[in-house]
Every structure is written in structure tokens, then in C-alpha cells.
């Protein structure tokens, strides 16, 4: 049994690949292809693989293809996933950067519910958007939004974060209001990990815990820190940890990356990978 991470790479000529990941230096290798660990799905997959290694777990598998915004690659990923669903032996899925497409989202979700009904479902980024847009948020086990995405989940009319209404400001002092609103409109997964200056771990609308320390301001300026956090959570779910506990520990680990790595805003997220083992030791 394994875990499948599904997403795209921002390269036009990156082919459709499916297989276990290997992390080498600051590159992610799948089959015969390599991609730099900068941010996005490659960063998420790399942090999952390295965290899994620290817990003596096999690496996750990924299903990836290049897509620079046309949606062609995303649609091929969706179609391939539906095609192979009955052949998979997975405990869970983490869905990431895919162009939102309600038709294909629903085909994927219904295929999972038919052929992989016990799988844990995690969604972030573009796939979280389409899960909400389709009306099936409550079918997911975990969403990992940042504050802007939390506003989107709280807006029952918005079809995309770009169209979130103006009164739902990116105001972290109102996060609890946004959480309540998202659940009241059935636009949230069973669990949320809301990423921000203070991280909120939520189960069925109830805030289970928050994490705000240690705080490393430079981390806020580094693209991909949300991807690393979702990757670490994925690894802990691979280890069958309880979802709220996995989210809490992962939020702490992601913050300790900054403590140990001493980053500047010029860092790429891949430069923090060597500090992951130490950060996990700090948080247990």
C-alpha cells in the first residue's frame, strides 16, 4: 500500500509520469524525469518523501504532468487517474496544483468512492478550489488553506479565490469567523489546517489547537512553505497518525525548519530540506 500525490509541474514539455519519488540534491526524480524542488507539487512530494524516510516509510508515488496554465496537462492527469483507479493500491491521495475542472473533479471523486472507498482524501491549491466549487468539500478529510483560501472557502458564492467578495478580507484576526462560515455553508473538509502567522487545526468546525511558535518571519516570504507543510502532513498521514495530531505536529515541524535553517527571504524551499530531519526530531 502507498500514497498517491497528484498534481502538475510548471513545465510545458514535462510528460505524464507515475511512480515512486526519489529526492536527489534539490531535485525530484520520477521514472527517468527530474524536476527542481522550487515550490508547488514537486516541493510537496519531496517533503513527503523525506519525512516518510525519517519515519521508515516507503516513499509516496506521484502522478504528474507539465501544465503552464492551459489545462491540457491537468486534464490528462485527471483522465489517467480515472483510468487507473481500479489498479491502485493506495491508502490515501493528496491532490495539489491542478487546473480546476468540475467535470473531471467529479469523475475522479466518484471513481475513488467506487474503487478506493477507504482512502484518505487531502486537497490543497487548485484541487481544493474545485472540490469547493463542485459542492463536495465535505467528502474530503483535510483541506490545507492559507488565509486567502480560507476567505474563498467562507464565501459560498465565489467560484475561485480571485472572486472572493470584498468583505471577506485577508484578516487573520477573523479566521475563526471564516472557519465557522465555511462549515455552515458545507464548504470545508472534515478537517482544516489553516496556514498563517497562527496555524489553526480544525475538526468538524471545532478548533482543536493552534500553533504560532516558533515564529521565523523570513519563512513568510519564502514561496513553497505551504507546500512543505502539506507534504509533512501527508507523510504523517501515511504513518496512520490521527489527523488533528498530524496537523499539529506538522505545523510545528514546518516552523522548526526556519529555526534550524536560518533562512533569508531569498531562500528556495528546497534549501530547507536538509533541516527536515532535525525539525522532526524537535517535534517528535
C-alpha positions in Angstrom: 0.0 0.0 0.0 1.2 3.5 -0.7 0.0 7.1 -1.0 -0.5 9.0 -4.3 0.3 12.7 -4.7 -1.5 14.1 -7.8 -0.5 17.5 -9.4 1.3 19.3 -12.1 4.7 20.7 -12.9 5.1 24.3 -14.4 6.9 23.0 -17.5 5.3 22.7 -20.9 7.2 19.6 -22.0 7.2 17.6 -18.8 5.5 14.2 -19.7 2.9 12.3 -17.8 4.7 10.2 -15.1 3.6 7.9 -12.4 5.8 6.2 -9.9 7.6 6.4 -6.5 9.7 9.5 -6.0 13.4 9.9 -5.3 14.9 13.0 -3.8 18.4 13.8 -5.0 20.1 17.0 -4.0 17.5 19.6 -4.8 15.7 17.6 -7.5 12.7 15.3 -7.5 13.1 12.2 -9.7 10.2 10.2 -11.0 10.9 7.4 -13.6 13.5 9.0 -15.8 12.5 12.6 -15.3 13.8 15.2 -12.9 12.4 18.5 -11.7 13.9 21.1 -9.5 12.4 21.4 -6.0 11.4 25.0 -6.0 7.7 25.1 -4.9 4.4 23.6 -5.9 3.8 19.8 -6.3 7.4 18.9 -6.6 8.2 20.6 -3.2 5.2 18.9 -1.6 6.2 15.5 -2.9 9.9 16.0 -1.9 9.0 16.9 1.7 6.5 14.0 1.9 9.2 11.6 0.7 11.9 12.9 3.1 9.5 13.0 6.1 8.4 9.4 5.2 12.0 8.3 5.2 12.5 9.7 8.7 9.6 7.5 9.8 10.9 4.4 8.0 8.1 4.5 5.4 8.3 3.8 1.7 8.2 7.0 -0.4 4.9 8.1 -1.9 4.0 7.8 -5.5 3.2 10.7 -7.7 1.1 11.3 -10.8 2.4 14.4 -12.5 2.4 16.2 -15.9 3.5 19.6 -17.1 0.9 22.3 -17.2 1.7 26.0 -17.6 -1.9 27.2 -17.4 -3.6 25.8 -20.5 -5.2 23.0 -18.5 -4.1 20.4 -21.1 -1.7 18.6 -18.7 -4.2 18.8 -15.8 -6.9 17.2 -17.9 -4.6 14.3 -18.9 -3.7 13.8 -15.3 -7.4 13.7 -14.3 -8.2 11.2 -17.2 -5.2 9.0 -16.3 -6.2 8.8 -12.7 -9.8 7.7 -13.6 -8.3 5.1 -16.0 -6.0 3.5 -13.4 -8.2 3.9 -10.3 -9.2 0.2 -10.1 -5.5 -0.8 -10.3 -4.2 1.3 -7.5 -3.4 0.1 -4.0 -3.3 3.3 -2.0 -4.3 4.4 1.5 -4.8 8.0 0.5 -4.5 10.8 -2.0 -3.0 14.3 -1.8 -4.3 16.5 -4.6 -2.5 19.7 -5.3 -1.9 22.0 -8.3 -4.4 21.0 -11.0 -6.4 23.4 -13.1 -9.9 23.5 -11.6 -12.3 21.4 -13.8 -15.6 20.4 -12.2 -16.4 17.7 -14.8 -13.1 15.9 -14.2 -13.1 16.5 -10.5 -16.4 14.8 -10.1 -15.3 11.9 -12.3 -12.2 11.4 -10.1 -14.1 11.7 -6.8 -16.8 9.2 -7.9 -14.1 6.8 -9.1 -12.4 7.0 -5.8 -15.7 6.5 -3.9 -16.4 3.4 -6.0 -13.0 1.8 -6.2 -11.0 3.2 -3.2 -13.7 4.0 -0.7 -11.5 3.8 2.4 -8.8 6.2 1.0 -8.0 9.4 3.0 -8.5 12.5 0.8 -6.3 15.6 1.2 -6.7 18.6 -1.1 -4.7 21.9 -1.4 -4.3 24.6 -4.0 -6.2 24.2 -7.3 -7.8 20.9 -6.4 -9.1 22.3 -3.2 -10.7 25.1 -5.2 -12.5 22.7 -7.5 -13.6 20.5 -4.6 -15.3 23.5 -3.1 -16.7 24.7 -6.4 -18.2 21.3 -7.1 -20.1 21.2 -3.8 -18.2 18.1 -2.5 -16.0 19.7 0.2 -17.5 17.6 2.9 -16.4 14.4 1.2 -12.7 15.3 1.9 -10.8 14.5 5.0 -8.4 17.5 5.0 -8.0 20.9 3.3 -4.9 23.0 4.0 -5.8 26.6 3.1 -3.9 29.8 3.7 -5.8 32.9 4.9 -6.7 33.9 1.3 -8.0 30.5 0.5 -9.9 30.4 3.8 -11.8 33.5 2.7 -12.6 31.7 -0.5 -14.0 28.7 1.4 -16.0 31.1 3.6 -17.6 32.7 0.5 -20.5 30.5 -0.6 -20.8 32.3 -3.9 -17.1 32.6 -5.1 -16.2 30.2 -7.9 -12.5 30.9 -7.4 -10.3 32.8 -4.9 -9.9 35.7 -7.4 -13.7 36.3 -7.0 -14.0 36.2 -3.2 -16.2 39.1 -2.1 -14.6 42.2 -0.7 -16.0 42.0 2.8 -14.0 38.7 3.3 -10.7 40.3 3.8 -7.4 38.5 4.4 -7.6 39.5 8.1 -6.1 36.8 10.3 -8.0 38.2 13.3 -11.2 36.9 11.6 -10.0 33.4 10.9 -12.4 31.9 13.4 -15.3 33.7 11.7 -14.2 32.4 8.3 -13.9 28.8 9.7 -17.4 29.0 11.1 -18.8 30.4 7.9 -17.2 27.7 5.7 -18.6 24.9 7.8 -22.1 26.5 7.9 -22.1 26.5 4.1 -20.6 23.0 3.8 -17.6 24.4 2.1 -15.0 22.8 4.3 -13.5 19.3 4.6 -13.9 17.3 7.8 -10.6 18.8 8.9 -8.8 22.0 8.2 -5.2 23.1 8.7 -5.4 26.9 8.2 -1.8 28.1 7.5 -0.7 31.6 8.6 1.0 33.6 11.3 -1.0 31.3 13.6 -1.9 27.9 12.3 -5.4 26.6 13.1 -6.2 22.9 13.3 -9.9 22.3 13.0 -12.1 19.2 13.2 -15.8 19.4 12.1 -15.8 23.1 12.7 -14.2 23.0 16.2 -10.8 24.5 16.6 -8.7 21.7 18.2 -5.4 23.6 18.6 -3.4 26.5 17.3 0.4 26.9 16.6 2.1 30.2 16.5 5.6 29.5 17.8 8.4 29.4 16.9 7.9 32.3 14.6 10.5 32.9 11.9 9.4 36.0 9.9 11.6 35.1 6.9 9.5 32.0 6.3 6.6 34.1 5.4 8.4 35.4 2.3 9.6 32.0 1.0 7.5 30.6 -1.7 6.5 26.9 -1.0 6.3 26.9 2.8 2.7 25.9 2.5 3.7 23.1 0.1 6.3 21.8 2.6 3.7 21.8 5.4 1.1 19.9 3.3 3.9 17.4 2.4 4.9 16.8 6.0 1.2 16.3 6.9 0.9 13.8 4.1 3.8 11.8 5.5 2.3 11.7 8.9 -1.0 10.5 7.5 1.0 7.8 5.7 2.1 6.7 9.1 -1.6 6.5 10.1 -1.5 9.3 12.6 -4.7 10.9 13.8 -5.5 13.9 11.5 -5.6 16.7 14.1 -2.4 15.4 15.8 -0.7 15.0 12.4 -1.6 18.6 11.5 -0.4 20.0 14.9 3.0 18.2 14.7 3.5 19.1 11.1 2.8 22.8 11.8 5.5 22.7 14.5 7.9 20.9 12.2 7.5 23.4 9.4 8.3 26.2 11.8 11.4 24.5 13.2 12.7 24.3 9.6 13.0 28.1 9.9 14.7 27.9 13.3 17.3 25.4 12.1 17.8 26.6 8.6 18.1 30.3 9.4 16.7 31.3 6.0 16.6 34.7 4.4 13.7 35.7 2.1 16.0 34.7 -0.9 15.9 31.0 0.1 14.1 28.5 -2.0 12.1 25.9 -0.1 14.4 23.2 -1.4 17.2 24.7 0.6 15.3 23.8 3.8 15.0 20.1 3.0 18.4 19.2 4.8 16.9 20.6 8.0 13.8 18.4 7.9 15.2 15.5 9.9 16.3 17.8 12.7 13.0 19.7 12.7 11.1 16.4 13.0 13.3 15.4 16.0 12.4 18.7 17.6 8.7 18.0 17.4 8.5 14.2 17.9 
